């Protein structure tokens, strides 16, 4: 019970600071805080824009809710017996809940602390609370996290949560009649391989053992407007609304060996990017980018060439 009280107090502090910032600082405005070190700058952070959802709130909120629930269960059960460990878990829980409240209440997270001595992202009390381990929900533009990763990975473990729309049910809204079509299941399915270009954007950090990933495969319902440029008005159409309905699966990458999940068991002993593309059912360009990233983890080795293609094999060295 004392640890939940600690989490509640820290969450309340987080919300109080955010309330005062919204009430007294105009959006984008700054006021002095710690001379030459930090000022208070009001920023509305919607997270990485999840392209499926209006306002980008529901996807981020659902994943944050799952993380918060897991942390609460871990705190309720004696997963960590040492008082310091349980205090740290309570602090992490407070950080997760603080930002979760913002996402569902406002559709954005209120950030306010801006460092003056280093070029760094604006953050909030909840970010500070996630002390021993930092969770970041991001679905694109991983390159914008380079400064944050460079700073935090020096002392902390960082877990990036990456939501992917696994199965999508589509409804179409006729803009002239207002009629909404029945939901139909999209034949396209999202996979863990969608993270490939984002991993490449932070390739310089992949070899850091403190960096982890959770790829969350989410089933979603989406409503689109029939206002596109094609004859059936679907191509080039705009998104009206979207919401997640279930978490299909989660892929965790905690150690270098976990990156093996990207390499199908049916790959030959030595393989090219073309072989990987065929077995993983991705484009050859994506396969080449993935191999470039995996070289950083040392779970594969480049062993030569066959024709104009590089030849790879799984590393015999265990990470």
C-alpha positions as CSV (number, residue, x, y, z in Angstrom):
1,X,0.0,0.0,0.0
2,X,2.7,2.6,0.8
3,X,4.1,2.2,-2.7
4,X,0.8,2.9,-4.4
5,X,0.5,6.0,-2.2
6,X,3.9,7.1,-3.4
7,X,2.8,6.5,-7.0
8,X,-0.5,8.5,-6.4
9,X,1.4,11.4,-4.8
10,X,3.8,11.6,-7.7
11,X,1.0,11.4,-10.2
12,X,-0.8,14.2,-8.4
13,X,2.3,16.3,-8.5
14,X,2.7,15.7,-12.2
15,X,-0.9,16.8,-12.8
16,X,-0.6,19.9,-10.6
17,X,2.5,21.1,-12.4
18,X,0.8,20.5,-15.8
19,X,-2.3,22.4,-14.6
20,X,-0.3,25.4,-13.5
21,X,1.6,25.5,-16.8
22,X,-1.6,25.4,-18.9
23,X,-3.2,28.0,-16.7
24,X,-0.3,30.5,-16.6
25,X,1.9,30.0,-19.7
26,X,0.6,30.5,-23.2
27,X,1.2,27.7,-25.7
28,X,4.7,28.0,-26.9
29,X,5.6,30.6,-24.3
30,X,8.5,30.4,-21.8
31,X,9.2,31.7,-18.3
32,X,12.5,31.6,-16.4
33,X,12.9,28.7,-14.0
34,X,16.6,27.8,-13.2
35,X,18.9,30.5,-14.7
36,X,21.3,29.2,-17.4
37,X,20.0,25.7,-16.8
38,X,16.3,25.3,-17.5
39,X,13.1,27.3,-18.3
40,X,9.5,26.4,-18.4
41,X,8.1,26.1,-21.9
42,X,4.5,25.1,-22.6
43,X,4.5,22.4,-25.3
44,X,1.6,20.1,-26.3
45,X,3.1,16.8,-27.2
46,X,0.8,14.4,-29.2
47,X,3.5,11.8,-29.3
48,X,4.5,10.2,-32.5
49,X,1.5,10.8,-34.7
50,X,-0.2,7.4,-35.2
51,X,-1.5,7.8,-38.7
52,X,-4.6,5.6,-38.1
53,X,-6.3,7.8,-35.5
54,X,-7.6,11.3,-35.3
55,X,-5.7,13.2,-32.6
56,X,-3.3,10.3,-32.3
57,X,-4.8,9.7,-28.8
58,X,-6.3,6.2,-28.8
59,X,-3.4,4.2,-30.0
60,X,-0.9,5.8,-27.6
61,X,-3.5,5.7,-24.8
62,X,-4.2,2.0,-25.2
63,X,-0.5,1.0,-25.2
64,X,0.1,3.3,-22.2
65,X,-2.8,1.7,-20.4
66,X,-1.4,-1.7,-21.0
67,X,2.0,-0.6,-19.7
68,X,0.4,1.0,-16.6
69,X,-1.6,-2.1,-15.9
70,X,1.4,-4.3,-16.1
71,X,3.4,-2.0,-13.8
72,X,0.5,-2.0,-11.3
73,X,0.4,-5.8,-11.2
74,X,4.1,-5.9,-10.8
75,X,3.8,-3.5,-7.8
76,X,0.9,-5.4,-6.2
77,X,2.7,-8.7,-6.4
78,X,6.1,-9.2,-4.8
79,X,8.0,-9.2,-8.1
80,X,10.6,-6.9,-6.5
81,X,11.1,-7.6,-2.8
82,X,13.6,-5.0,-2.0
83,X,12.1,-1.6,-0.8
84,X,14.3,0.4,-3.2
85,X,13.2,-1.8,-6.1
86,X,9.5,-1.4,-5.2
87,X,9.9,2.4,-4.8
88,X,11.5,2.5,-8.3
89,X,8.5,0.6,-9.7
90,X,6.1,3.0,-8.0
91,X,8.0,5.9,-9.6
92,X,7.8,4.4,-13.0
93,X,4.1,3.7,-12.6
94,X,3.5,7.3,-11.6
95,X,5.2,8.5,-14.8
96,X,3.2,6.1,-17.0
97,X,-0.2,7.1,-15.4
98,X,0.6,10.8,-15.5
99,X,1.0,10.9,-19.2
100,X,-1.9,8.4,-19.7
101,X,-4.2,10.9,-17.9
102,X,-3.1,13.6,-20.3
103,X,-3.7,11.6,-23.4
104,X,-7.2,10.6,-22.5
105,X,-8.2,13.9,-21.0
106,X,-6.7,16.3,-23.5
107,X,-5.5,14.4,-26.5
108,X,-1.9,15.5,-25.8
109,X,0.7,15.4,-23.1
110,X,1.7,18.7,-21.5
111,X,5.5,19.1,-21.5
112,X,7.2,22.1,-19.8
113,X,10.9,21.6,-18.8
114,X,13.4,22.9,-21.4
115,X,17.1,22.6,-20.8
116,X,19.3,25.5,-21.8
117,X,22.7,23.9,-21.4
118,X,22.0,21.1,-23.9
119,X,19.8,20.8,-27.0
120,X,17.2,18.4,-25.7
121,X,13.5,17.6,-26.0
122,X,11.0,19.4,-23.7
123,X,9.8,17.0,-21.0
124,X,7.6,16.8,-17.9
125,X,7.4,15.5,-14.4
126,X,6.1,12.1,-15.5
127,X,9.2,11.8,-17.7
128,X,11.4,12.5,-14.7
129,X,9.5,9.9,-12.7
130,X,10.4,7.2,-15.2
131,X,13.8,7.1,-13.6
132,X,15.4,3.6,-13.7
133,X,13.6,2.7,-17.0
134,X,12.2,5.0,-19.6
135,X,9.2,4.1,-21.8
136,X,8.6,6.1,-25.0
137,X,5.6,5.5,-27.3
138,X,6.7,6.4,-30.9
139,X,5.3,5.2,-34.2
140,X,7.4,7.1,-36.7
141,X,10.2,9.7,-37.1
142,X,12.5,7.8,-34.7
143,X,15.2,10.2,-35.8
144,X,13.6,12.9,-33.7
145,X,14.5,10.9,-30.6
146,X,18.3,10.9,-31.3
147,X,19.0,13.7,-28.8
148,X,16.9,12.1,-26.1
149,X,18.4,8.6,-26.7
150,X,21.9,10.0,-26.7
151,X,21.2,11.6,-23.3
152,X,19.2,8.9,-21.5
153,X,21.0,5.8,-22.7
154,X,24.1,6.9,-20.9
155,X,22.5,6.0,-17.5
156,X,19.1,4.5,-18.2
157,X,17.4,1.6,-20.0
158,X,15.0,2.9,-22.7
159,X,12.1,0.9,-24.1
160,X,10.5,2.2,-27.3
161,X,6.9,1.1,-27.7
162,X,6.0,0.9,-31.4
163,X,2.2,0.3,-32.2
164,X,1.4,-1.3,-35.6
165,X,-2.1,-1.8,-37.0
166,X,-2.3,-5.5,-37.4
167,X,-5.9,-6.1,-38.6
168,X,-8.1,-3.2,-39.8
169,X,-11.9,-3.1,-40.2
170,X,-12.9,-0.2,-42.5
171,X,-16.2,1.7,-42.8
172,X,-16.8,4.3,-45.5
173,X,-18.9,7.5,-45.0
174,X,-20.7,8.8,-48.0
175,X,-20.2,12.6,-47.8
176,X,-23.4,13.3,-49.8
177,X,-25.9,11.0,-48.1
178,X,-24.3,10.6,-44.7
179,X,-24.6,6.8,-45.1
180,X,-22.0,4.7,-43.3
181,X,-21.1,1.4,-44.9
182,X,-20.9,-1.8,-42.8
183,X,-17.4,-2.7,-41.5
184,X,-15.2,-4.8,-43.8
185,X,-11.9,-6.4,-43.0
186,X,-9.0,-5.0,-44.9
187,X,-6.9,-7.7,-46.7
188,X,-3.7,-5.9,-45.7
189,X,-2.1,-6.9,-42.3
190,X,0.5,-5.0,-40.4
191,X,3.6,-6.9,-39.3
192,X,6.6,-6.3,-37.1
193,X,8.7,-5.6,-40.2
194,X,7.0,-2.1,-40.4
195,X,9.5,-0.9,-37.8
196,X,12.5,-1.5,-40.2
197,X,12.8,2.1,-41.5
198,X,12.5,3.5,-38.0
199,X,15.2,1.2,-36.7
200,X,17.5,2.4,-39.5
201,X,16.9,6.0,-38.4
202,X,18.4,5.2,-35.0
203,X,20.9,2.6,-36.2
204,X,23.7,4.4,-34.3
205,X,22.0,3.3,-31.0
206,X,21.1,-0.3,-31.9
207,X,24.3,-1.7,-30.4
208,X,23.5,-0.1,-27.0
209,X,22.3,-2.9,-24.7
210,X,20.2,-0.4,-22.8
211,X,17.9,0.1,-25.8
212,X,14.8,-2.1,-26.0
213,X,11.6,-2.3,-28.1
214,X,8.0,-3.5,-27.7
215,X,6.3,-3.9,-31.1
216,X,2.6,-3.9,-30.3
217,X,0.3,-5.4,-33.0
218,X,-3.1,-3.7,-32.6
219,X,-6.4,-4.5,-34.2
220,X,-8.3,-1.3,-35.2
221,X,-11.5,0.0,-36.6
222,X,-11.3,2.9,-39.0
223,X,-13.8,5.2,-40.6
224,X,-12.9,7.0,-43.9
225,X,-14.7,9.6,-46.0
226,X,-15.6,8.9,-49.6
227,X,-13.8,12.0,-50.9
228,X,-10.8,10.6,-52.7
229,X,-9.7,11.3,-56.3
230,X,-10.4,7.9,-57.8
231,X,-13.6,6.8,-59.4
232,X,-14.8,5.0,-56.3
233,X,-13.6,7.9,-54.2
234,X,-11.5,5.7,-52.0
235,X,-8.0,6.4,-53.2
236,X,-6.7,9.6,-51.7
237,X,-9.6,9.6,-49.2
238,X,-9.3,11.3,-45.8
239,X,-9.5,9.5,-42.4
240,X,-12.4,10.5,-40.2
241,X,-12.0,8.4,-37.1
242,X,-10.2,5.4,-35.8
243,X,-9.9,3.4,-32.6
244,X,-8.1,0.3,-31.4
245,X,-10.2,-2.7,-30.4
246,X,-7.7,-5.2,-29.2
247,X,-4.0,-6.0,-28.8
248,X,-3.3,-8.9,-31.1
249,X,0.3,-9.6,-30.0
250,X,3.5,-8.0,-28.6
251,X,7.0,-8.7,-29.7
252,X,9.7,-7.8,-27.2
253,X,13.3,-7.1,-28.1
254,X,15.3,-6.9,-24.9
255,X,18.6,-8.5,-25.9
256,X,20.5,-8.7,-29.1
257,X,19.5,-12.3,-29.6
258,X,15.8,-11.2,-29.6
259,X,16.5,-9.5,-33.0
260,X,16.5,-13.1,-34.4
261,X,12.7,-12.7,-34.6
262,X,13.3,-10.8,-37.9
263,X,15.0,-13.8,-39.5
264,X,12.6,-16.6,-40.6
265,X,13.6,-20.1,-39.7
266,X,13.3,-21.0,-43.4
267,X,16.3,-18.9,-44.4
268,X,19.2,-20.9,-45.8
269,X,22.5,-21.1,-43.9
270,X,24.0,-18.4,-46.1
271,X,21.6,-15.9,-47.6
272,X,21.2,-12.6,-49.5
273,X,18.8,-9.7,-49.1
274,X,16.8,-11.3,-51.9
275,X,16.5,-14.6,-49.9
276,X,15.4,-12.6,-46.8
277,X,12.9,-10.6,-48.8
278,X,11.3,-13.8,-50.1
279,X,11.1,-15.7,-46.8
280,X,10.0,-12.7,-44.8
281,X,7.6,-11.5,-47.5
282,X,8.9,-8.0,-47.6
283,X,10.5,-5.9,-50.3
284,X,14.1,-6.4,-51.2
285,X,14.8,-2.8,-50.2
286,X,13.4,-3.4,-46.7
287,X,15.4,-6.6,-46.5
288,X,18.6,-4.7,-47.3
289,X,17.8,-2.0,-44.7
290,X,17.0,-4.7,-42.1
291,X,20.3,-6.5,-42.7
292,X,22.1,-3.2,-42.4
293,X,20.5,-2.7,-39.0
294,X,21.1,-6.3,-37.8
295,X,24.8,-6.0,-38.6
296,X,24.9,-3.6,-35.6
297,X,23.6,-6.3,-33.3
298,X,26.2,-8.8,-34.5
299,X,23.6,-11.6,-34.8
300,X,24.6,-11.8,-38.4
301,X,27.9,-11.6,-40.3
302,X,28.6,-10.5,-43.8
303,X,30.7,-13.4,-45.2
304,X,31.2,-12.6,-48.8
305,X,29.4,-12.0,-52.1
306,X,27.5,-14.0,-54.7
307,X,27.4,-12.1,-57.9
308,X,26.6,-8.5,-57.0
309,X,24.9,-9.4,-53.8
310,X,26.4,-9.5,-50.3
311,X,26.2,-12.9,-48.6
312,X,25.2,-13.2,-44.9
313,X,24.9,-15.9,-42.2
314,X,23.6,-16.0,-38.7
315,X,26.4,-15.4,-36.2
316,X,27.7,-18.3,-34.1
317,X,28.6,-15.8,-31.3
318,X,25.8,-15.6,-28.7
319,X,24.9,-12.2,-27.4
